[in-house]
Amino acid sequence: MQLWIVLDTQPVTVQYQLTEYGLTLKKIINTLAEWGTEHRKVIVGK
């Protein structure tokens, strides 16, 4: 579900990228992030 590229740097750098299949989770992840933002408001009282 993700691709990675190891770059020839010092220290070694690794870049990650979601595949098309992994990107199908975007809607679910955004929904969870929105829930988390609202839930934080309830806990913190803001």
CHARMM internal coordinates of N, CA and C (Angstrom, degrees):
IC EDIT
DIST 1 N 1 CA 1.4312
DIST 1 CA 1 C 1.5114
ANGL 1 N 1 CA 1 C 111.97
DIST 1 C 2 N 1.3270
ANGL 1 CA 1 C 2 N 116.61
DIHE 1 N 1 CA 1 C 2 N -4.00
DIST 2 N 2 CA 1.4491
ANGL 1 C 2 N 2 CA 118.54
DIHE 1 CA 1 C 2 N 2 CA 175.27
DIST 2 CA 2 C 1.5217
ANGL 2 N 2 CA 2 C 109.63
DIHE 1 C 2 N 2 CA 2 C -143.19
DIST 2 C 3 N 1.2919
ANGL 2 CA 2 C 3 N 114.28
DIHE 2 N 2 CA 2 C 3 N 150.29
DIST 3 N 3 CA 1.4575
ANGL 2 C 3 N 3 CA 121.35
DIHE 2 CA 2 C 3 N 3 CA 174.77
DIST 3 CA 3 C 1.5134
ANGL 3 N 3 CA 3 C 107.63
DIHE 2 C 3 N 3 CA 3 C -106.96
DIST 3 C 4 N 1.3142
ANGL 3 CA 3 C 4 N 117.60
DIHE 3 N 3 CA 3 C 4 N 151.29
DIST 4 N 4 CA 1.4432
ANGL 3 C 4 N 4 CA 119.45
DIHE 3 CA 3 C 4 N 4 CA 174.19
DIST 4 CA 4 C 1.5094
ANGL 4 N 4 CA 4 C 110.24
DIHE 3 C 4 N 4 CA 4 C -137.91
DIST 4 C 5 N 1.3207
ANGL 4 CA 4 C 5 N 114.29
DIHE 4 N 4 CA 4 C 5 N 148.45
DIST 5 N 5 CA 1.4594
ANGL 4 C 5 N 5 CA 122.38
DIHE 4 CA 4 C 5 N 5 CA 179.78
DIST 5 CA 5 C 1.5217
ANGL 5 N 5 CA 5 C 107.20
DIHE 4 C 5 N 5 CA 5 C -125.96
DIST 5 C 6 N 1.3217
ANGL 5 CA 5 C 6 N 116.49
DIHE 5 N 5 CA 5 C 6 N 125.98
DIST 6 N 6 CA 1.4567
ANGL 5 C 6 N 6 CA 121.31
DIHE 5 CA 5 C 6 N 6 CA 176.99
DIST 6 CA 6 C 1.5178
ANGL 6 N 6 CA 6 C 107.26
DIHE 5 C 6 N 6 CA 6 C -96.45
DIST 6 C 7 N 1.3373
ANGL 6 CA 6 C 7 N 116.06
DIHE 6 N 6 CA 6 C 7 N 120.65
DIST 7 N 7 CA 1.4617
ANGL 6 C 7 N 7 CA 121.30
DIHE 6 CA 6 C 7 N 7 CA -178.39
DIST 7 CA 7 C 1.5222
ANGL 7 N 7 CA 7 C 110.43
DIHE 6 C 7 N 7 CA 7 C -92.26
DIST 7 C 8 N 1.3101
ANGL 7 CA 7 C 8 N 115.81
DIHE 7 N 7 CA 7 C 8 N 148.61
DIST 8 N 8 CA 1.4658
ANGL 7 C 8 N 8 CA 121.70
DIHE 7 CA 7 C 8 N 8 CA -179.90
DIST 8 CA 8 C 1.5239
ANGL 8 N 8 CA 8 C 109.21
DIHE 7 C 8 N 8 CA 8 C -84.64
DIST 8 C 9 N 1.3414
ANGL 8 CA 8 C 9 N 115.51
DIHE 8 N 8 CA 8 C 9 N 74.00
DIST 9 N 9 CA 1.4546
ANGL 8 C 9 N 9 CA 121.39
DIHE 8 CA 8 C 9 N 9 CA 179.74
DIST 9 CA 9 C 1.5139
ANGL 9 N 9 CA 9 C 109.10
DIHE 8 C 9 N 9 CA 9 C -127.76
DIST 9 C 10 N 1.3195
ANGL 9 CA 9 C 10 N 115.99
DIHE 9 N 9 CA 9 C 10 N 166.74
DIST 10 N 10 CA 1.4637
ANGL 9 C 10 N 10 CA 121.38
DIHE 9 CA 9 C 10 N 10 CA 175.74
DIST 10 CA 10 C 1.5011
ANGL 10 N 10 CA 10 C 107.99
DIHE 9 C 10 N 10 CA 10 C -120.31
DIST 10 C 11 N 1.3109
ANGL 10 CA 10 C 11 N 122.20
DIHE 10 N 10 CA 10 C 11 N 116.17
DIST 11 N 11 CA 1.4530
ANGL 10 C 11 N 11 CA 125.75
DIHE 10 CA 10 C 11 N 11 CA -7.28
DIST 11 CA 11 C 1.5307
ANGL 11 N 11 CA 11 C 111.03
DIHE 10 C 11 N 11 CA 11 C -68.36
DIST 11 C 12 N 1.3001
ANGL 11 CA 11 C 12 N 115.61
DIHE 11 N 11 CA 11 C 12 N 167.09
DIST 12 N 12 CA 1.4568
ANGL 11 C 12 N 12 CA 121.27
DIHE 11 CA 11 C 12 N 12 CA -177.98
DIST 12 CA 12 C 1.5235
ANGL 12 N 12 CA 12 C 109.57
DIHE 11 C 12 N 12 CA 12 C -60.37
DIST 12 C 13 N 1.3209
ANGL 12 CA 12 C 13 N 116.33
DIHE 12 N 12 CA 12 C 13 N 135.72
DIST 13 N 13 CA 1.4541
ANGL 12 C 13 N 13 CA 122.95
DIHE 12 CA 12 C 13 N 13 CA 177.25
DIST 13 CA 13 C 1.5203
ANGL 13 N 13 CA 13 C 108.54
DIHE 12 C 13 N 13 CA 13 C -112.51
DIST 13 C 14 N 1.3161
ANGL 13 CA 13 C 14 N 116.10
DIHE 13 N 13 CA 13 C 14 N 136.24
DIST 14 N 14 CA 1.4593
ANGL 13 C 14 N 14 CA 120.78
DIHE 13 CA 13 C 14 N 14 CA 178.12
DIST 14 CA 14 C 1.5254
ANGL 14 N 14 CA 14 C 107.70
DIHE 13 C 14 N 14 CA 14 C -121.94
DIST 14 C 15 N 1.3346
ANGL 14 CA 14 C 15 N 116.81
DIHE 14 N 14 CA 14 C 15 N 128.30
DIST 15 N 15 CA 1.4566
ANGL 14 C 15 N 15 CA 121.98
DIHE 14 CA 14 C 15 N 15 CA 176.66
DIST 15 CA 15 C 1.5263
ANGL 15 N 15 CA 15 C 108.27
DIHE 14 C 15 N 15 CA 15 C -106.19
DIST 15 C 16 N 1.3277
ANGL 15 CA 15 C 16 N 115.86
DIHE 15 N 15 CA 15 C 16 N 134.46
DIST 16 N 16 CA 1.4559
ANGL 15 C 16 N 16 CA 121.51
DIHE 15 CA 15 C 16 N 16 CA 179.35
DIST 16 CA 16 C 1.5144
ANGL 16 N 16 CA 16 C 109.60
DIHE 15 C 16 N 16 CA 16 C -112.76
DIST 16 C 17 N 1.3239
ANGL 16 CA 16 C 17 N 115.80
DIHE 16 N 16 CA 16 C 17 N 145.28
DIST 17 N 17 CA 1.4540
ANGL 16 C 17 N 17 CA 121.11
DIHE 16 CA 16 C 17 N 17 CA 177.91
DIST 17 CA 17 C 1.5270
ANGL 17 N 17 CA 17 C 108.47
DIHE 16 C 17 N 17 CA 17 C -146.76
DIST 17 C 18 N 1.3363
ANGL 17 CA 17 C 18 N 115.50
DIHE 17 N 17 CA 17 C 18 N 133.62
DIST 18 N 18 CA 1.4587
ANGL 17 C 18 N 18 CA 118.93
DIHE 17 CA 17 C 18 N 18 CA 178.22
DIST 18 CA 18 C 1.5177
ANGL 18 N 18 CA 18 C 110.63
DIHE 17 C 18 N 18 CA 18 C -71.04
DIST 18 C 19 N 1.3093
ANGL 18 CA 18 C 19 N 115.69
DIHE 18 N 18 CA 18 C 19 N 145.29
DIST 19 N 19 CA 1.4600
ANGL 18 C 19 N 19 CA 120.76
DIHE 18 CA 18 C 19 N 19 CA 174.01
DIST 19 CA 19 C 1.5336
ANGL 19 N 19 CA 19 C 108.27
DIHE 18 C 19 N 19 CA 19 C -78.60
DIST 19 C 20 N 1.3090
ANGL 19 CA 19 C 20 N 116.74
DIHE 19 N 19 CA 19 C 20 N 172.51
DIST 20 N 20 CA 1.4625
ANGL 19 C 20 N 20 CA 120.87
DIHE 19 CA 19 C 20 N 20 CA 176.41
DIST 20 CA 20 C 1.5293
ANGL 20 N 20 CA 20 C 109.88
DIHE 19 C 20 N 20 CA 20 C -57.45
DIST 20 C 21 N 1.3149
ANGL 20 CA 20 C 21 N 116.61
DIHE 20 N 20 CA 20 C 21 N -39.85
DIST 21 N 21 CA 1.4570
ANGL 20 C 21 N 21 CA 120.98
DIHE 20 CA 20 C 21 N 21 CA 178.89
DIST 21 CA 21 C 1.5304
ANGL 21 N 21 CA 21 C 110.75
DIHE 20 C 21 N 21 CA 21 C -64.11
DIST 21 C 22 N 1.3122
ANGL 21 CA 21 C 22 N 116.25
DIHE 21 N 21 CA 21 C 22 N -43.54
DIST 22 N 22 CA 1.4588
ANGL 21 C 22 N 22 CA 120.52
DIHE 21 CA 21 C 22 N 22 CA 178.10
DIST 22 CA 22 C 1.5196
ANGL 22 N 22 CA 22 C 111.88
DIHE 21 C 22 N 22 CA 22 C -63.03
DIST 22 C 23 N 1.3184
ANGL 22 CA 22 C 23 N 117.02
DIHE 22 N 22 CA 22 C 23 N -35.20
DIST 23 N 23 CA 1.4625
ANGL 22 C 23 N 23 CA 120.93
DIHE 22 CA 22 C 23 N 23 CA 179.25
DIST 23 CA 23 C 1.5255
ANGL 23 N 23 CA 23 C 112.68
DIHE 22 C 23 N 23 CA 23 C -65.48
DIST 23 C 24 N 1.3385
ANGL 23 CA 23 C 24 N 117.72
DIHE 23 N 23 CA 23 C 24 N -17.42
DIST 24 N 24 CA 1.4623
ANGL 23 C 24 N 24 CA 119.66
DIHE 23 CA 23 C 24 N 24 CA 177.19
DIST 24 CA 24 C 1.5351
ANGL 24 N 24 CA 24 C 111.13
DIHE 23 C 24 N 24 CA 24 C -66.23
DIST 24 C 25 N 1.3216
ANGL 24 CA 24 C 25 N 117.73
DIHE 24 N 24 CA 24 C 25 N -13.89
DIST 25 N 25 CA 1.4664
ANGL 24 C 25 N 25 CA 121.87
DIHE 24 CA 24 C 25 N 25 CA 177.22
DIST 25 CA 25 C 1.5263
ANGL 25 N 25 CA 25 C 112.86
DIHE 24 C 25 N 25 CA 25 C -84.16
DIST 25 C 26 N 1.3267
ANGL 25 CA 25 C 26 N 117.02
DIHE 25 N 25 CA 25 C 26 N -7.50
DIST 26 N 26 CA 1.4631
ANGL 25 C 26 N 26 CA 121.51
DIHE 25 CA 25 C 26 N 26 CA -173.73
DIST 26 CA 26 C 1.5274
ANGL 26 N 26 CA 26 C 112.24
DIHE 25 C 26 N 26 CA 26 C -55.04
DIST 26 C 27 N 1.3198
ANGL 26 CA 26 C 27 N 118.27
DIHE 26 N 26 CA 26 C 27 N -44.57
DIST 27 N 27 CA 1.4601
ANGL 26 C 27 N 27 CA 121.65
DIHE 26 CA 26 C 27 N 27 CA -178.43
DIST 27 CA 27 C 1.5347
ANGL 27 N 27 CA 27 C 110.56
DIHE 26 C 27 N 27 CA 27 C -62.42
DIST 27 C 28 N 1.3303
ANGL 27 CA 27 C 28 N 116.39
DIHE 27 N 27 CA 27 C 28 N -42.52
DIST 28 N 28 CA 1.4632
ANGL 27 C 28 N 28 CA 121.14
DIHE 27 CA 27 C 28 N 28 CA 179.73
DIST 28 CA 28 C 1.5260
ANGL 28 N 28 CA 28 C 110.26
DIHE 27 C 28 N 28 CA 28 C -65.55
DIST 28 C 29 N 1.3225
ANGL 28 CA 28 C 29 N 117.16
DIHE 28 N 28 CA 28 C 29 N -44.66
DIST 29 N 29 CA 1.4644
ANGL 28 C 29 N 29 CA 121.44
DIHE 28 CA 28 C 29 N 29 CA -178.87
DIST 29 CA 29 C 1.5278
ANGL 29 N 29 CA 29 C 110.54
DIHE 28 C 29 N 29 CA 29 C -63.71
DIST 29 C 30 N 1.3357
ANGL 29 CA 29 C 30 N 117.31
DIHE 29 N 29 CA 29 C 30 N -42.24
DIST 30 N 30 CA 1.4640
ANGL 29 C 30 N 30 CA 120.28
DIHE 29 CA 29 C 30 N 30 CA 178.50
DIST 30 CA 30 C 1.5247
ANGL 30 N 30 CA 30 C 111.28
DIHE 29 C 30 N 30 CA 30 C -63.61
DIST 30 C 31 N 1.3291
ANGL 30 CA 30 C 31 N 117.10
DIHE 30 N 30 CA 30 C 31 N -39.94
DIST 31 N 31 CA 1.4605
ANGL 30 C 31 N 31 CA 120.96
DIHE 30 CA 30 C 31 N 31 CA 177.92
DIST 31 CA 31 C 1.5277
ANGL 31 N 31 CA 31 C 110.49
DIHE 30 C 31 N 31 CA 31 C -62.58
DIST 31 C 32 N 1.3237
ANGL 31 CA 31 C 32 N 117.48
DIHE 31 N 31 CA 31 C 32 N -43.36
DIST 32 N 32 CA 1.4672
ANGL 31 C 32 N 32 CA 120.88
DIHE 31 CA 31 C 32 N 32 CA 177.89
DIST 32 CA 32 C 1.5265
ANGL 32 N 32 CA 32 C 111.40
DIHE 31 C 32 N 32 CA 32 C -64.44
DIST 32 C 33 N 1.3210
ANGL 32 CA 32 C 33 N 117.36
DIHE 32 N 32 CA 32 C 33 N -37.66
DIST 33 N 33 CA 1.4654
ANGL 32 C 33 N 33 CA 120.98
DIHE 32 CA 32 C 33 N 33 CA 178.49
DIST 33 CA 33 C 1.5315
ANGL 33 N 33 CA 33 C 110.51
DIHE 32 C 33 N 33 CA 33 C -64.97
DIST 33 C 34 N 1.3259
ANGL 33 CA 33 C 34 N 116.91
DIHE 33 N 33 CA 33 C 34 N -42.35
DIST 34 N 34 CA 1.4620
ANGL 33 C 34 N 34 CA 120.72
DIHE 33 CA 33 C 34 N 34 CA 177.62
DIST 34 CA 34 C 1.5264
ANGL 34 N 34 CA 34 C 110.54
DIHE 33 C 34 N 34 CA 34 C -62.92
DIST 34 C 35 N 1.3370
ANGL 34 CA 34 C 35 N 116.92
DIHE 34 N 34 CA 34 C 35 N -42.86
DIST 35 N 35 CA 1.4607
ANGL 34 C 35 N 35 CA 120.73
DIHE 34 CA 34 C 35 N 35 CA 177.83
DIST 35 CA 35 C 1.5192
ANGL 35 N 35 CA 35 C 109.73
DIHE 34 C 35 N 35 CA 35 C -60.28
DIST 35 C 36 N 1.3196
ANGL 35 CA 35 C 36 N 117.27
DIHE 35 N 35 CA 35 C 36 N -43.82
DIST 36 N 36 CA 1.4583
ANGL 35 C 36 N 36 CA 121.45
DIHE 35 CA 35 C 36 N 36 CA -179.49
DIST 36 CA 36 C 1.5167
ANGL 36 N 36 CA 36 C 112.24
DIHE 35 C 36 N 36 CA 36 C -61.36
DIST 36 C 37 N 1.3209
ANGL 36 CA 36 C 37 N 116.89
DIHE 36 N 36 CA 36 C 37 N -39.52
DIST 37 N 37 CA 1.4561
ANGL 36 C 37 N 37 CA 120.80
DIHE 36 CA 36 C 37 N 37 CA 178.61
DIST 37 CA 37 C 1.5267
ANGL 37 N 37 CA 37 C 110.64
DIHE 36 C 37 N 37 CA 37 C -63.87
DIST 37 C 38 N 1.3144
ANGL 37 CA 37 C 38 N 116.47
DIHE 37 N 37 CA 37 C 38 N -45.41
DIST 38 N 38 CA 1.4623
ANGL 37 C 38 N 38 CA 120.60
DIHE 37 CA 37 C 38 N 38 CA 178.80
DIST 38 CA 38 C 1.5325
ANGL 38 N 38 CA 38 C 111.62
DIHE 37 C 38 N 38 CA 38 C -67.25
DIST 38 C 39 N 1.3288
ANGL 38 CA 38 C 39 N 116.89
DIHE 38 N 38 CA 38 C 39 N -39.79
DIST 39 N 39 CA 1.4582
ANGL 38 C 39 N 39 CA 121.35
DIHE 38 CA 38 C 39 N 39 CA -179.92
DIST 39 CA 39 C 1.5278
ANGL 39 N 39 CA 39 C 110.23
DIHE 38 C 39 N 39 CA 39 C -64.02
DIST 39 C 40 N 1.3161
ANGL 39 CA 39 C 40 N 116.29
DIHE 39 N 39 CA 39 C 40 N -38.97
DIST 40 N 40 CA 1.4805
ANGL 39 C 40 N 40 CA 120.42
DIHE 39 CA 39 C 40 N 40 CA 177.72
DIST 40 CA 40 C 1.5241
ANGL 40 N 40 CA 40 C 110.34
DIHE 39 C 40 N 40 CA 40 C -60.51
DIST 40 C 41 N 1.3256
ANGL 40 CA 40 C 41 N 116.95
DIHE 40 N 40 CA 40 C 41 N -40.44
DIST 41 N 41 CA 1.4739
ANGL 40 C 41 N 41 CA 120.87
DIHE 40 CA 40 C 41 N 41 CA 178.77
DIST 41 CA 41 C 1.5227
ANGL 41 N 41 CA 41 C 110.40
DIHE 40 C 41 N 41 CA 41 C -60.33
DIST 41 C 42 N 1.3317
ANGL 41 CA 41 C 42 N 116.69
DIHE 41 N 41 CA 41 C 42 N -38.49
DIST 42 N 42 CA 1.4679
ANGL 41 C 42 N 42 CA 120.65
DIHE 41 CA 41 C 42 N 42 CA 179.57
DIST 42 CA 42 C 1.5227
ANGL 42 N 42 CA 42 C 110.35
DIHE 41 C 42 N 42 CA 42 C -67.07
DIST 42 C 43 N 1.3214
ANGL 42 CA 42 C 43 N 116.81
DIHE 42 N 42 CA 42 C 43 N -44.41
DIST 43 N 43 CA 1.4761
ANGL 42 C 43 N 43 CA 121.40
DIHE 42 CA 42 C 43 N 43 CA -177.74
DIST 43 CA 43 C 1.5246
ANGL 43 N 43 CA 43 C 111.22
DIHE 42 C 43 N 43 CA 43 C -68.10
DIST 43 C 44 N 1.3280
ANGL 43 CA 43 C 44 N 116.27
DIHE 43 N 43 CA 43 C 44 N -47.24
DIST 44 N 44 CA 1.4597
ANGL 43 C 44 N 44 CA 121.43
DIHE 43 CA 43 C 44 N 44 CA -176.04
DIST 44 CA 44 C 1.5305
ANGL 44 N 44 CA 44 C 110.85
DIHE 43 C 44 N 44 CA 44 C -79.36
DIST 44 C 45 N 1.3116
ANGL 44 CA 44 C 45 N 116.61
DIHE 44 N 44 CA 44 C 45 N -24.66
DIST 45 N 45 CA 1.4502
ANGL 44 C 45 N 45 CA 120.51
DIHE 44 CA 44 C 45 N 45 CA 179.68
DIST 45 CA 45 C 1.5137
ANGL 45 N 45 CA 45 C 113.63
DIHE 44 C 45 N 45 CA 45 C 86.91
DIST 45 C 46 N 1.3148
ANGL 45 CA 45 C 46 N 116.16
DIHE 45 N 45 CA 45 C 46 N 29.01
DIST 46 N 46 CA 1.4794
ANGL 45 C 46 N 46 CA 120.32
DIHE 45 CA 45 C 46 N 46 CA 179.93
DIST 46 CA 46 C 1.4960
ANGL 46 N 46 CA 46 C 109.95
DIHE 45 C 46 N 46 CA 46 C -116.09
END
COOR INIT
IC SEED 1 N 1 CA 1 C
IC BUILD
